[in-house]
């Protein structure tokens, strides 16, 4: 008989040790790969581009209202247990009015209080459904999911595991349908296979895991009167991309000696994509996805004898003799002693055309190689795409790419072929930030400096363009393949885990989710600075960047911290100047999206306040700027990913539910989504208003 494990973590912060083990190869227990001595954002005081906002003043009228939530899918006997301290803060700010005014348009719902329910918990008046679960068939001929009889062949036609990024695209010519694309970050074999032995995986288990990685393309039907979505199985556009799907390498590093292997002596074709995290949707109708913690899949790094190669591998966190999943036992490409270049073929932004099921997906080397969290483009005034990207590692950097080519409008074959070259030619930059307050005012506690904001100026440092390197001692192809090392040399600013980076479609301002960094300020590590103002930062912050003249090609920008996350009662938190007794507590921001009203929506990963992770709407302009309101929470052990906010529905990916230390198939830590006795399954969830109205109005 299966029993639910208690939600106990032996790991620092909000994540379980199991999550860190399978998702990022225990990065927190390894030495930080960035050992450079780059200057930090408090070294120079420069205010020429400082962007300040006036502190709000005036009387505050507290209007409290009842906090309610609808929790579906929770296990029998489970309670939607609010947490005393933080739920009290949520209750104070849970009504539709603050300062005698309504919540921002798009955020007018009763916030969900922090809780530990084993369920997806949504506001009163909202409904939800599980759209698609791990293992459900999406391709013609794929069998129904059977957890006791899994095969690699079946999984290759079924929805993959641990869905992260999610997007919905229009489907011209098929009214009432959309194309849903989800990526699949990683596998947790202990929660997939009964009796799994991590020291001795079988070939079938390994091949199932290969097939469970990658991306899924699925057409969905829209319910006419409600918000539900129904997968259209066996649609001609449905597709699975896996760890063995051929990819074309494009851009300036294609064919480089650094990318050649015994199986691919030309260095232009790679099998598969690994650890896809967040992504982006392009104006020309393709989907981007970032390869993140690819380092953990490779073993036998100790067999590499060349010192330069060893140093390059170490900068990407590749140091282990044996990988977690032991894939090197079954495919030589994961054995660095035999194929030392194979790791260089992962860590890119990939591009997929969801409207052409026969197209070959591409790895875009011009966008650099690092632990890509996401890649969301915006267009310049003359139609060239600019892509913003974060490198999700403690003390690493954020980047942008500016294309040299203009997008062609329309859906002709010529336009589509041209637009599939837009991300191959352009300039790659990394960010350097400068604070405008004296270093003495940044004490590591999160206390605001005298000017009332954490803010300053910055510059985009050019690393390479085409075949030209701007990094001394490095060729252009070395810059594209070892981008972290290039950014080290150019003095980029060390940040607190830059994850999703998204430009606002309304204002053009760019938002960077800095999830956390518990090593900030420790002995031998970078100290707090104005952009990363707290030592041992466990809650994270959100940075807002405004490029000069709102021009995405500009090489100068102003910045400020929009949110400094954590318990609102903590004086070291900041909510864009909004009264902190009127916000939902938020910790560890990860993925970002925007709604039609310009509000910022944030999902969290590793909430360090004791509640389950969730999705939050935040007003980013107007009188309500900084007002944070929690829309949902996810089940035990889960992370909230891939938010999509449409007019009448919100979708999230519920990633790694039940991923709690000690959990297995036999002893689960969650009963979601199908109840006790059923295997726990990562899934896509859709939420809509019961009356069919628009979200949050």
C-alpha positions as CSV (number, residue, x, y, z in Angstrom):
1,X,0.0,0.0,0.0
2,X,1.3,3.4,-0.9
3,X,1.6,6.0,1.8
4,X,2.2,9.8,1.5
5,X,5.5,11.0,2.7
6,X,5.6,14.2,4.8
7,X,6.9,17.2,3.0
8,X,10.4,17.4,4.7
9,X,13.4,18.9,3.0
10,X,17.0,18.2,4.0
11,X,18.2,20.7,1.5
12,X,18.9,24.4,2.1
13,X,16.1,26.7,1.0
14,X,12.8,25.7,-0.4
15,X,13.8,22.9,-2.9
16,X,14.2,19.3,-1.9
17,X,17.5,17.6,-2.3
18,X,15.8,15.2,-4.7
19,X,14.9,18.2,-7.0
20,X,18.5,19.4,-7.0
21,X,19.8,15.9,-7.6
22,X,17.8,15.3,-10.8
23,X,17.3,18.7,-12.2
24,X,20.6,20.4,-11.9
25,X,23.0,17.7,-10.8
26,X,23.3,19.0,-7.2
27,X,24.7,22.3,-8.3
28,X,24.3,23.8,-4.9
29,X,26.6,21.1,-3.4
30,X,29.4,21.8,-6.0
31,X,31.8,24.7,-6.0
32,X,30.4,27.7,-7.9
33,X,31.8,27.4,-11.5
34,X,32.4,31.2,-11.7
35,X,35.7,31.8,-10.0
36,X,36.4,35.1,-11.8
37,X,37.1,38.2,-9.8
38,X,34.8,40.5,-11.8
39,X,33.9,43.8,-10.3
40,X,30.4,44.0,-8.7
41,X,27.7,46.5,-9.2
42,X,28.7,48.6,-6.2
43,X,32.3,49.2,-7.2
44,X,31.6,52.4,-9.2
45,X,29.0,55.1,-8.5
46,X,27.5,56.4,-11.8
47,X,24.2,58.0,-11.9
48,X,24.0,59.4,-15.5
49,X,21.4,56.9,-16.5
50,X,19.9,56.3,-13.0
51,X,16.1,55.6,-13.2
52,X,14.5,56.7,-9.9
53,X,10.9,56.6,-8.9
54,X,9.3,58.8,-6.2
55,X,8.4,57.1,-3.0
56,X,4.7,56.8,-2.5
57,X,3.3,58.9,0.3
58,X,0.0,59.6,1.9
59,X,-2.4,57.8,4.3
60,X,-3.0,54.1,3.9
61,X,-6.5,52.9,4.4
62,X,-6.6,49.2,5.1
63,X,-9.5,47.3,3.7
64,X,-9.5,43.7,4.6
65,X,-11.6,41.0,3.0
66,X,-12.1,37.3,3.4
67,X,-9.5,35.1,1.8
68,X,-11.0,32.1,0.0
69,X,-9.6,29.5,-2.4
70,X,-10.9,26.6,-4.4
71,X,-8.6,23.6,-4.2
72,X,-9.2,20.8,-6.6
73,X,-7.3,17.5,-6.9
74,X,-6.1,17.3,-3.3
75,X,-5.8,14.0,-1.5
76,X,-8.6,12.9,0.9
77,X,-8.0,14.4,4.3
78,X,-5.6,17.1,3.0
79,X,-6.2,20.6,4.2
80,X,-5.4,23.8,2.3
81,X,-3.4,24.7,5.4
82,X,-2.6,28.5,5.4
83,X,0.6,29.4,7.2
84,X,0.1,31.7,10.1
85,X,2.5,34.5,9.6
86,X,2.4,34.8,5.8
87,X,-1.3,34.0,5.4
88,X,-2.0,36.8,7.8
89,X,-0.1,39.2,5.5
90,X,-2.1,37.8,2.6
91,X,-5.3,38.3,4.4
92,X,-4.5,41.9,5.0
93,X,-4.1,42.5,1.3
94,X,-6.6,40.1,-0.1
95,X,-9.5,42.4,-1.1
96,X,-10.2,44.1,-4.3
97,X,-9.4,47.5,-2.9
98,X,-6.2,49.1,-1.6
99,X,-5.9,52.8,-0.6
100,X,-9.6,52.9,-1.3
101,X,-9.0,51.9,-4.9
102,X,-9.5,48.7,-6.9
103,X,-6.8,46.2,-7.8
104,X,-5.2,46.6,-11.2
105,X,-7.3,45.5,-14.1
106,X,-6.4,41.9,-14.8
107,X,-5.7,41.2,-11.1
108,X,-9.2,41.5,-9.6
109,X,-9.5,38.2,-8.0
110,X,-9.4,37.1,-4.4
111,X,-5.7,36.1,-3.8
112,X,-5.0,32.5,-2.8
113,X,-3.4,32.4,0.7
114,X,0.0,30.7,1.2
115,X,-0.8,27.0,1.9
116,X,0.6,23.5,1.8
117,X,-2.4,21.7,0.1
118,X,-1.6,18.7,-2.1
119,X,-3.6,20.4,-4.9
120,X,-3.7,23.1,-7.4
121,X,-5.5,25.8,-5.4
122,X,-7.2,28.6,-7.3
123,X,-9.3,31.7,-6.3
124,X,-13.1,31.4,-5.6
125,X,-15.1,31.6,-8.7
126,X,-12.5,29.9,-10.9
127,X,-12.4,26.3,-12.3
128,X,-9.6,24.1,-13.4
129,X,-8.7,21.0,-15.4
130,X,-5.7,18.8,-16.1
131,X,-5.2,19.3,-19.8
132,X,-2.4,16.8,-20.4
133,X,-0.5,14.4,-18.2
134,X,2.9,12.8,-18.5
135,X,2.5,9.7,-20.7
136,X,-0.7,10.5,-22.4
137,X,-0.6,9.5,-26.1
138,X,-0.3,12.4,-28.6
139,X,1.0,10.6,-31.7
140,X,-0.8,8.2,-34.0
141,X,-0.2,4.6,-32.8
142,X,1.0,5.5,-29.3
143,X,-0.6,3.4,-26.6
144,X,-2.4,4.6,-23.5
145,X,-0.1,5.2,-20.5
146,X,0.7,2.2,-18.4
147,X,3.1,2.9,-15.5
148,X,3.8,-0.7,-15.0
149,X,4.6,-1.4,-18.6
150,X,6.5,1.6,-19.9
151,X,8.6,1.3,-23.0
152,X,10.8,3.8,-24.8
153,X,8.8,3.3,-28.0
154,X,5.6,4.2,-26.2
155,X,7.1,7.2,-24.5
156,X,8.3,8.6,-27.9
157,X,4.7,9.0,-28.9
158,X,3.5,10.2,-25.5
159,X,3.6,13.5,-23.6
160,X,7.0,13.9,-22.0
161,X,8.0,14.3,-18.4
162,X,8.4,17.4,-16.3
163,X,6.9,20.0,-18.6
164,X,8.4,23.4,-18.0
165,X,7.9,26.1,-20.8
166,X,4.5,26.3,-22.3
167,X,3.1,28.4,-25.2
168,X,-0.1,28.5,-27.2
169,X,-0.2,29.6,-30.8
170,X,-3.0,30.4,-33.2
171,X,-3.9,27.7,-35.7
172,X,-5.0,29.4,-38.9
173,X,-7.7,27.6,-40.8
174,X,-8.9,25.6,-37.8
175,X,-11.3,27.7,-35.8
176,X,-11.4,27.0,-32.1
177,X,-8.0,25.3,-32.0
178,X,-4.6,26.3,-30.8
179,X,-1.1,24.7,-31.0
180,X,0.3,24.0,-27.6
181,X,4.1,23.5,-27.3
182,X,5.6,22.3,-24.0
183,X,9.2,21.4,-23.3
184,X,10.3,18.7,-20.9
185,X,13.2,19.7,-18.7
186,X,14.4,16.5,-17.0
187,X,13.4,13.1,-15.7
188,X,13.1,11.8,-12.1
189,X,13.5,8.1,-12.5
190,X,12.7,7.3,-8.8
191,X,9.2,8.7,-9.4
192,X,8.8,7.1,-12.8
193,X,9.9,3.5,-12.3
194,X,8.8,1.1,-9.5
195,X,11.9,-0.5,-7.9
196,X,14.3,1.9,-9.6
197,X,18.0,1.2,-8.6
198,X,19.9,4.5,-9.2
199,X,23.2,2.7,-9.2
200,X,22.1,0.2,-11.9
201,X,19.5,1.6,-14.3
202,X,18.4,-0.7,-17.1
203,X,18.8,0.2,-20.8
204,X,15.0,0.3,-21.2
205,X,14.8,2.8,-18.3
206,X,17.5,5.0,-19.8
207,X,15.9,4.9,-23.3
208,X,12.5,5.8,-21.7
209,X,14.2,8.8,-20.1
210,X,15.7,9.9,-23.4
211,X,12.3,9.8,-24.9
212,X,10.7,11.7,-22.0
213,X,13.1,14.7,-22.5
214,X,12.7,17.3,-25.3
215,X,9.4,18.9,-26.4
216,X,5.8,18.1,-27.3
217,X,3.7,19.8,-29.9
218,X,0.0,19.1,-29.4
219,X,-3.1,20.7,-31.0
220,X,-5.9,21.5,-28.5
221,X,-9.6,22.2,-28.9
222,X,-11.0,25.2,-27.0
223,X,-14.3,24.7,-25.2
224,X,-16.8,27.2,-26.6
225,X,-18.4,28.5,-23.4
226,X,-15.8,27.8,-20.8
227,X,-12.0,27.7,-20.7
228,X,-11.2,24.1,-20.9
229,X,-8.8,22.7,-23.5
230,X,-8.9,19.2,-25.0
231,X,-5.9,17.6,-26.8
232,X,-6.5,16.6,-30.3
233,X,-4.6,13.3,-30.4
234,X,-3.1,12.2,-33.7
235,X,-3.4,15.7,-35.3
236,X,-1.0,16.1,-38.2
237,X,1.0,18.8,-36.3
238,X,1.5,16.7,-33.2
239,X,5.1,15.9,-32.7
240,X,7.7,14.7,-30.1
241,X,11.2,16.0,-29.9
242,X,13.5,13.8,-27.7
243,X,17.1,13.3,-26.6
244,X,17.7,11.4,-29.8
245,X,16.0,13.7,-32.4
246,X,18.5,15.1,-35.0
247,X,19.2,18.8,-34.6
248,X,21.0,21.1,-37.1
249,X,23.7,23.3,-35.7
250,X,23.5,26.8,-37.2
251,X,25.3,30.1,-36.8
252,X,28.9,31.1,-36.6
253,X,30.1,28.1,-34.5
254,X,28.5,25.5,-36.8
255,X,31.2,23.1,-38.0
256,X,33.7,24.3,-35.4
257,X,36.4,21.9,-34.4
258,X,35.1,22.4,-30.9
259,X,31.8,20.7,-31.9
260,X,33.1,17.7,-33.9
261,X,32.8,14.2,-32.6
262,X,33.5,10.7,-33.9
263,X,29.8,10.4,-34.9
264,X,29.6,13.9,-36.4
265,X,33.0,14.8,-37.9
266,X,31.5,17.9,-39.5
267,X,30.2,19.4,-36.3
268,X,26.8,20.3,-37.7
269,X,24.3,17.6,-36.5
270,X,23.5,16.9,-32.9
271,X,21.3,14.2,-31.5
272,X,18.7,15.5,-29.1
273,X,18.2,18.3,-26.7
274,X,18.6,18.2,-22.9
275,X,17.3,19.9,-19.8
276,X,15.0,22.4,-21.7
277,X,13.9,25.0,-19.2
278,X,11.9,28.1,-20.2
279,X,11.7,29.6,-23.7
280,X,10.0,32.1,-25.9
281,X,7.7,32.5,-28.8
282,X,9.0,34.5,-31.8
283,X,7.0,37.1,-33.8
284,X,7.5,34.9,-36.9
285,X,5.7,31.9,-35.3
286,X,8.5,29.6,-34.0
287,X,9.3,28.4,-30.5
288,X,12.5,28.9,-28.7
289,X,13.7,26.7,-25.8
290,X,16.7,27.0,-23.5
291,X,19.0,24.1,-22.8
292,X,19.9,24.6,-19.1
293,X,21.6,22.2,-16.7
294,X,23.0,20.0,-19.5
295,X,26.2,19.4,-17.5
296,X,24.7,16.7,-15.3
297,X,24.2,14.2,-18.1
298,X,27.9,13.7,-18.8
299,X,30.3,11.3,-17.0
300,X,34.0,10.5,-16.8
301,X,35.1,14.1,-16.8
302,X,38.1,12.8,-14.7
303,X,39.3,10.9,-17.8
304,X,39.9,14.1,-19.7
305,X,43.7,14.8,-19.6
306,X,44.0,18.1,-21.5
307,X,44.1,20.9,-18.9
308,X,42.4,23.5,-21.1
309,X,39.5,21.1,-21.8
310,X,39.2,20.3,-18.1
311,X,39.1,24.0,-17.2
312,X,36.4,24.6,-19.8
313,X,34.3,21.7,-18.6
314,X,34.6,22.9,-15.0
315,X,33.4,26.4,-15.9
316,X,30.2,24.7,-17.0
317,X,30.0,22.6,-13.8
318,X,31.2,19.4,-15.4
319,X,33.6,17.7,-13.0
320,X,32.0,14.4,-12.0
321,X,33.5,11.0,-12.7
322,X,30.0,9.4,-12.9
323,X,26.8,11.0,-13.9
324,X,23.6,10.8,-11.9
325,X,21.7,8.8,-14.5
326,X,24.7,6.7,-15.7
327,X,23.9,7.3,-19.4
328,X,27.5,7.0,-20.3
329,X,27.1,3.3,-19.8
330,X,24.7,3.1,-22.7
331,X,25.9,5.7,-25.2
332,X,29.5,6.8,-25.7
333,X,28.5,10.4,-26.5
334,X,27.8,10.9,-22.7
335,X,31.3,9.6,-21.9
336,X,33.7,12.6,-21.9
337,X,36.7,10.3,-21.8
338,X,35.7,9.1,-25.2
339,X,33.9,12.2,-26.6
340,X,35.2,15.3,-24.8
341,X,33.5,17.6,-27.4
342,X,30.0,16.2,-26.9
343,X,29.2,18.5,-24.0
344,X,30.0,21.5,-26.2
345,X,27.0,20.6,-28.3
346,X,24.5,21.4,-25.5
347,X,23.7,24.6,-23.7
348,X,22.1,26.5,-26.6
349,X,18.8,28.1,-27.5
350,X,17.0,25.8,-29.8
351,X,14.3,26.8,-32.4
352,X,11.4,24.7,-33.5
353,X,8.8,25.4,-36.2
354,X,5.6,23.9,-34.7
355,X,3.7,24.3,-38.0
356,X,6.0,22.0,-39.9
357,X,6.2,18.5,-38.4
358,X,8.9,17.5,-40.8
359,X,11.2,20.4,-40.1
360,X,14.6,19.9,-38.4
361,X,15.0,21.9,-35.2
362,X,18.1,24.0,-34.9
363,X,20.6,24.9,-32.2
364,X,21.5,28.6,-32.5
365,X,25.1,29.1,-31.7
366,X,25.0,32.9,-32.3
367,X,23.1,33.2,-29.0
368,X,26.0,31.8,-27.0
369,X,26.4,28.7,-24.9
370,X,25.5,28.7,-21.2
371,X,22.8,27.4,-18.9
372,X,20.0,29.1,-20.9
373,X,16.8,29.6,-18.8
374,X,14.8,31.3,-21.5
375,X,14.9,33.4,-24.7
376,X,12.2,35.9,-25.5
377,X,12.6,38.2,-28.5
378,X,11.3,41.7,-29.2
379,X,11.7,43.6,-32.5
380,X,13.6,46.7,-33.1
381,X,11.9,49.7,-34.9
382,X,13.3,48.4,-38.2
383,X,12.1,44.8,-37.6
384,X,15.2,43.0,-36.3
385,X,14.8,40.6,-33.4
386,X,16.6,41.1,-30.1
387,X,16.7,38.2,-27.7
388,X,17.3,38.5,-23.9
389,X,18.7,35.5,-22.0
390,X,19.6,34.5,-18.5
391,X,22.3,32.1,-17.4
392,X,20.8,30.2,-14.4
393,X,23.7,29.7,-12.1
394,X,24.8,31.5,-8.9
395,X,27.0,34.5,-9.8
396,X,26.5,34.2,-13.6
397,X,25.3,36.7,-16.1
398,X,22.5,37.9,-18.4
399,X,22.9,38.5,-22.1
400,X,21.2,39.8,-25.2
401,X,21.6,39.1,-28.9
402,X,20.8,41.7,-31.6
403,X,20.2,40.2,-35.1
404,X,21.5,41.8,-38.2
405,X,18.5,40.7,-40.3
406,X,15.0,42.1,-40.5
407,X,12.0,39.9,-40.1
408,X,9.9,39.3,-43.2
409,X,6.1,39.7,-42.7
410,X,3.6,37.2,-43.9
411,X,3.3,33.5,-44.1
412,X,4.8,32.7,-47.5
413,X,7.4,30.0,-47.9
414,X,10.0,32.6,-48.7
415,X,9.2,34.5,-45.5
416,X,9.3,31.4,-43.3
417,X,12.6,30.3,-44.8
418,X,14.1,33.8,-44.4
419,X,12.9,34.1,-40.8
420,X,14.5,30.8,-39.9
421,X,17.9,32.5,-40.4
422,X,17.3,35.6,-38.2
423,X,19.0,34.1,-35.2
424,X,22.2,33.1,-37.0
425,X,23.7,36.5,-37.7
426,X,24.1,39.3,-35.1
427,X,25.9,40.6,-32.1
428,X,26.1,38.9,-28.7
429,X,26.4,41.0,-25.5
430,X,26.7,40.5,-21.8
431,X,25.5,43.0,-19.1
432,X,27.6,45.0,-16.7
433,X,25.7,46.9,-14.0
434,X,26.7,49.9,-11.8
435,X,24.9,51.0,-8.7
436,X,24.4,54.7,-8.0
437,X,24.6,54.5,-4.2
438,X,27.7,54.5,-2.1
439,X,28.9,51.0,-1.3
440,X,28.6,51.9,2.4
441,X,24.8,52.1,2.0
442,X,24.6,48.5,0.7
443,X,25.0,46.5,3.9
444,X,23.8,43.1,2.7
445,X,20.5,43.2,4.6
446,X,18.3,44.5,1.9
447,X,17.9,47.9,3.6
448,X,17.2,50.6,1.0
449,X,19.9,53.2,0.3
450,X,19.2,56.8,1.1
451,X,17.8,57.5,-2.4
452,X,14.9,55.1,-1.7
453,X,15.7,52.6,-4.5
454,X,18.2,50.0,-5.6
455,X,19.0,51.4,-9.0
456,X,21.7,52.5,-11.3
457,X,23.0,52.3,-14.9
458,X,24.6,49.7,-17.0
459,X,26.1,48.8,-20.3
460,X,25.9,45.9,-22.8
461,X,29.4,44.6,-23.5
462,X,29.9,43.2,-27.0
463,X,31.4,39.7,-27.0
464,X,31.3,38.7,-30.7
465,X,29.6,39.5,-33.9
466,X,29.8,37.0,-36.8
467,X,33.4,35.9,-37.1
468,X,34.7,38.8,-35.1
469,X,35.6,38.4,-31.4
470,X,35.8,41.4,-29.1
471,X,37.3,39.3,-26.3
472,X,41.1,39.4,-26.0
473,X,42.7,36.0,-26.4
474,X,39.5,34.2,-27.7
475,X,38.4,33.5,-31.2
476,X,34.8,34.1,-32.2
477,X,34.0,30.4,-32.2
478,X,35.5,30.1,-28.7
479,X,33.3,33.0,-27.6
480,X,30.1,31.2,-28.9
481,X,31.1,27.8,-27.4
482,X,32.6,29.0,-24.2
483,X,30.5,32.1,-23.6
484,X,30.8,32.0,-19.9
485,X,34.6,32.3,-20.1
486,X,34.3,35.2,-22.6
487,X,31.9,37.1,-20.2
488,X,34.4,36.5,-17.3
489,X,37.1,38.1,-19.3
490,X,35.0,41.2,-20.1
491,X,34.0,41.9,-16.5
492,X,30.3,41.1,-16.6
493,X,28.3,41.6,-13.4
494,X,27.8,38.5,-11.2
495,X,24.1,38.1,-10.5
496,X,21.9,36.0,-8.2
497,X,20.8,33.2,-10.7
498,X,19.3,35.1,-13.7
499,X,16.5,32.9,-14.9
500,X,13.7,34.1,-17.1
501,X,14.3,37.5,-18.9
502,X,11.3,39.0,-20.6
503,X,10.6,42.3,-22.3
504,X,7.2,43.9,-21.6
505,X,5.2,44.0,-24.9
506,X,3.5,47.2,-23.5
507,X,6.5,49.3,-22.4
508,X,9.6,47.6,-23.8
509,X,11.1,47.4,-20.3
510,X,13.0,44.2,-19.6
511,X,12.4,42.1,-16.5
512,X,14.9,39.7,-15.1
513,X,13.9,37.1,-12.5
514,X,16.8,36.6,-10.1
515,X,15.7,33.5,-8.2
516,X,18.1,33.4,-5.2
517,X,21.8,32.9,-4.2
518,X,22.5,31.6,-0.7
519,X,26.2,32.0,-1.3
520,X,26.1,35.8,-1.9
521,X,28.4,37.4,0.7
522,X,30.0,34.2,2.0
523,X,33.8,34.1,2.5
524,X,35.5,34.1,-0.8
525,X,32.3,34.9,-2.7
526,X,31.0,38.2,-4.2
527,X,29.6,40.5,-1.6
528,X,26.2,42.1,-1.8
529,X,25.9,45.0,-4.3
530,X,23.1,47.3,-5.3
531,X,21.6,44.9,-7.9
532,X,22.0,41.9,-5.5
533,X,21.6,43.6,-2.2
534,X,21.2,40.7,0.3
535,X,23.8,38.4,1.6
536,X,22.8,34.7,1.7
537,X,19.8,35.6,-0.5
538,X,17.2,32.9,-0.3
539,X,14.2,34.8,-1.7
540,X,15.4,36.5,-4.9
541,X,14.5,39.7,-6.6
542,X,13.1,41.0,-9.9
543,X,15.2,43.6,-11.9
544,X,13.7,46.0,-14.3
545,X,15.9,47.3,-17.2
546,X,15.2,50.3,-19.4
547,X,17.3,50.7,-22.5
548,X,18.3,54.1,-23.6
549,X,15.5,55.7,-25.7
550,X,13.7,52.4,-25.3
551,X,15.8,51.2,-28.1
552,X,16.6,47.4,-27.8
553,X,19.8,47.9,-29.8
554,X,21.2,50.5,-27.3
555,X,24.3,49.6,-25.5
556,X,23.4,51.6,-22.4
557,X,20.6,51.2,-20.0
558,X,19.1,52.2,-16.6
559,X,18.0,49.6,-14.1
560,X,16.2,49.3,-10.8
561,X,15.1,46.5,-8.5
562,X,11.3,46.2,-9.1
563,X,10.8,43.6,-6.3
564,X,13.0,42.4,-3.5
565,X,11.1,39.3,-2.6
566,X,10.4,37.6,0.7
567,X,8.1,38.0,3.8
568,X,6.6,41.5,3.5
569,X,7.1,41.9,7.2
570,X,10.8,41.6,6.7
571,X,12.4,45.1,6.4
572,X,14.8,43.7,3.8
573,X,12.0,43.4,1.2
574,X,10.7,45.9,-1.3
575,X,7.6,45.8,-3.6
576,X,8.2,48.8,-5.9
577,X,7.2,51.1,-3.1
578,X,3.7,49.5,-2.7
579,X,2.6,49.1,0.9
580,X,4.0,45.8,2.0
581,X,1.0,44.9,4.2
582,X,-1.1,44.8,1.1
583,X,0.8,42.2,-1.0
584,X,0.9,38.4,-1.2
585,X,4.2,37.1,0.1
586,X,6.4,35.8,-2.8
587,X,9.7,34.0,-2.8
588,X,12.1,32.7,-5.5
589,X,10.7,34.2,-8.8
590,X,11.5,32.1,-11.8
591,X,9.3,32.3,-15.0
592,X,7.8,35.6,-16.3
593,X,4.9,36.4,-18.6
594,X,2.6,39.4,-19.2
595,X,-1.1,39.7,-19.6
596,X,-3.1,41.9,-22.0
597,X,-3.2,44.7,-19.4
598,X,0.5,44.9,-19.0
599,X,0.7,43.2,-15.7
600,X,3.7,41.0,-14.9
601,X,3.0,37.4,-13.9
602,X,5.6,35.4,-12.0
603,X,5.9,31.8,-11.1
604,X,8.0,30.6,-8.3
605,X,10.5,27.8,-7.8
606,X,11.6,26.8,-4.3
607,X,9.5,29.1,-2.1
608,X,11.5,29.6,1.0
609,X,8.6,31.0,3.1
610,X,7.1,27.6,3.9
611,X,4.3,27.6,1.4
612,X,4.0,25.7,-1.8
613,X,5.1,27.4,-5.0
614,X,2.6,29.4,-7.0
615,X,1.7,31.9,-9.7
616,X,1.5,35.6,-8.9
617,X,0.2,38.7,-10.8
618,X,2.0,42.0,-10.2
619,X,0.9,45.4,-11.4
620,X,4.0,46.9,-13.1
621,X,2.7,50.4,-13.7
622,X,0.1,53.0,-12.5
623,X,-1.0,53.6,-8.9
624,X,-1.0,49.9,-8.1
625,X,2.6,49.4,-9.2
626,X,4.2,46.6,-7.1
627,X,0.9,45.1,-5.9
628,X,1.5,41.3,-5.8
629,X,-1.5,39.0,-5.8
630,X,-1.3,35.2,-5.7
631,X,-3.4,33.4,-8.3
632,X,-2.7,29.8,-7.5
633,X,-0.5,27.3,-5.7
634,X,0.7,23.9,-6.8
635,X,0.8,20.5,-5.0
636,X,3.4,19.0,-2.7
637,X,6.9,19.0,-4.0
638,X,5.9,20.8,-7.3
639,X,7.2,23.9,-9.0
640,X,5.1,26.3,-11.0
641,X,6.3,26.7,-14.6
642,X,5.5,28.0,-18.0
643,X,2.7,30.4,-17.2
644,X,0.4,31.4,-20.1
645,X,-2.1,34.2,-19.4
646,X,-4.8,34.7,-22.0
647,X,-7.9,36.8,-21.8
648,X,-10.1,33.9,-20.5
649,X,-7.7,31.3,-19.3
650,X,-4.4,30.8,-17.4
651,X,-2.3,27.8,-17.9
652,X,0.6,26.5,-15.8
653,X,2.9,23.5,-16.0
654,X,2.9,21.6,-12.7
655,X,6.5,20.3,-12.7
656,X,7.9,17.5,-10.5
657,X,4.9,17.1,-8.1
658,X,5.8,14.8,-5.2
659,X,9.5,15.4,-5.6
660,X,10.3,15.2,-1.9
661,X,13.3,13.7,-0.3
662,X,12.7,9.9,0.1
663,X,9.8,9.7,-2.2
664,X,9.5,6.8,-4.7
665,X,6.8,5.3,-6.8
666,X,6.0,2.9,-3.9
667,X,6.1,5.7,-1.3
668,X,4.8,8.9,-2.9
669,X,4.8,12.3,-1.4
670,X,1.8,13.5,-3.4
671,X,-1.5,12.0,-4.6
672,X,-1.8,14.6,-7.4
673,X,-3.3,14.6,-10.0
674,X,-5.3,11.4,-9.9
675,X,-5.6,10.6,-6.2
676,X,-4.2,7.9,-3.9
677,X,-2.9,4.7,-5.4
678,X,-2.1,6.4,-8.7
679,X,1.4,7.4,-9.9
680,X,2.3,11.1,-9.6
681,X,2.4,12.7,-13.0
682,X,3.7,16.2,-14.1
683,X,0.9,17.9,-16.0
684,X,-0.5,21.0,-17.7
685,X,-3.3,22.7,-15.9
686,X,-5.8,25.2,-17.2
687,X,-7.8,27.7,-15.0
688,X,-10.7,29.9,-16.1
689,X,-13.6,31.9,-14.6
690,X,-16.6,29.8,-13.8
691,X,-18.9,32.5,-15.4
692,X,-16.8,32.5,-18.6
693,X,-15.6,36.1,-18.0
694,X,-12.1,37.5,-18.5
695,X,-9.4,36.7,-16.0
696,X,-9.1,39.2,-13.2
697,X,-11.6,41.8,-14.3
